[in-house]
Amino acid sequence: MSNSSSGGLFGRQHTGSVTLVDQPVRVQFQRKAQLTFWIVAIVTGLISATVLSHVWHPLLGLLAGAVIGFVLGLLVASVVLIWPLLRALWWWADLITAGLVVFLGWPALANATNVPVSLVVLVVLVGVPAAVPAIRHRVVAIVWCFAVRHRLRTAFAPMVRSGGHGRAGSLPLIGMAWPTPAGERVTILLRPGLTYADLERQLGALAETCRADQVRVSRASQSNAARVRIDISRRDPLTALVINPLAGVGRGTGFDPTIVPLSPGMPPVGLDLPDVPEPADPERPTGRVPRPRPNGNGSNANGGNGSSPSGRSLPDDPNDAFI
């Protein structure tokens, strides 16, 4: 949409409007709505007229079927026509909800209570999360979950418009984001114009747009290639240090935080210790090595003549070996 400019007290002032739906998208969905209207109206009208003709007069059944087809076709076509607007509202649903809570919640609280009580409630709702580190970190993680959905949509827009498949596609449907120890995780549903391979080639662009260290993509479903999981990493949870109580337990002294060492906060992701085979212990000889015992004819039990392998003769009496 065009913007207009006019002179003002402080120079030129630019006025215009914000476009929620682009012009090509609006024209495309208008054509889809017209086609949808005729298909739904004709199909439902014929089915309704056929069924009602067995109950009412054929002319009356045909007229009722035409009315039913027209109404249903108009309803379905209206949904198709406003679908880009509904999609934009879904994208901005979090900010719209937050704005309604802020601009409508405060007047409702002020009307329900007096000014001191309203200020106390406001201080508690804002001051406690800001003062307690655990709550503050949790709130920041939730805020990043809302922000990363918009950052991903910003990153997907040039990928879809680039026309890597010969034509412009549709933006993927971005689901809810959830906090993880490393950052955020988002599940998206790909639509024509963007594939899993395209995302793998654009990992650097996704990380830069999301203000993250790195981004990983993986299949979220084994039966549906369109469902993709995106893991956004902003920090390394392996750098956190926690107390390992195993050293104190091994000595039988119990848990003592002052003497036990520190270990990484989390094990490596994807490591499954039961899958690691244990090394086999080498066979160790058990028992004593038998000593050669002499026979009555002066030879030992091994068939020798009383001499050792080194050529030294062995005594006839075993007790003489200790003299």
C-alpha positions, 0 to 999 in steps of 0.5 A: 500500500502506498504511503503519503507525505505532507509538510508539517511543523517539524518538516515532512511527515509520513503517514501510511498504514501497516500491511498485515497481508501482502498484495500477492497473497491477498490476490492468491487467496481471493482466487482460492476463495472463488474456486472454493465457493463454486466447488462447495456450492455445486457439490453440496447443492447437488447432494442436498437437492438429491436427498431432499427430493425424496422427501419434498417435491422435486422443485422444492428440494432443488430450491432448498439444495441450491440455498444450502449449497450457496450458504455452505459455499459462502461460509467456506469461501469466507474462511479461505479468504480471511485465512491470511489474516487469521494466520497473522493473528496467530503469529501475533497472538502472544503480543496481542494477549500481553497487550490486552492483559496490560491495558485492560488488566490495570484498569480492571484492578484499579476499579476493583481496589483502591490505589495503595492495594493496586500499587502493592499488587503491581510491585509484587508482580513486577518486583518479586520476579526481578529480585529472585534470580530463579524466577527472573531466569524463568521469566526471561526463558519464557520471554525468549520462547515468545520472541523466537517464534517471531525471529523464526518467521523473519528468517523463513520469509526470505527462504520462501520468497527466494523461490528455490523450487521455482516459485514462491512457497508458503511460510511454515506453521510455527507451533509453540516454543518451549524452554530447554537447558540450552535455549528453546525448542520449537516444532514447525510444520513445513508447507510447500516451498520449504523443505528439511534440506533447505533448513539444513543449508540455512542453519547459520542464517537461522542462528544469526536471525535468532541471536543464538550460538547455533541451531539444530534441526531434526525430524519430529515425526518418523511418518511425517516429513513436514514436522520438524523440530528446531533446537536453538542453543544460546548457552552451554549447560555443560559448563555449569558445576554441581556438587558430586556426592559420590566421593563422600559416599564411597568413603562411608562418611556421608555427604559433605559439600566441603570435601567432595569435588565438582563435576559438570552439571549435565551429561553429554546429550544423547549418551546412553550408558547401558549401550556401552559394553563393559571391557572383558577382564583378562583371564587370570590363573587361579590356583598354585603351579604344581611342583614336580614330585619324584617317583620311586625310581628316582624320576619325577612325575613329568617323566624326567630322571630327577633333574630340573629343566636347567640341568641341576639334579633334584634330591631323592628326598623332598625334605632335602630341598629345604636343607 
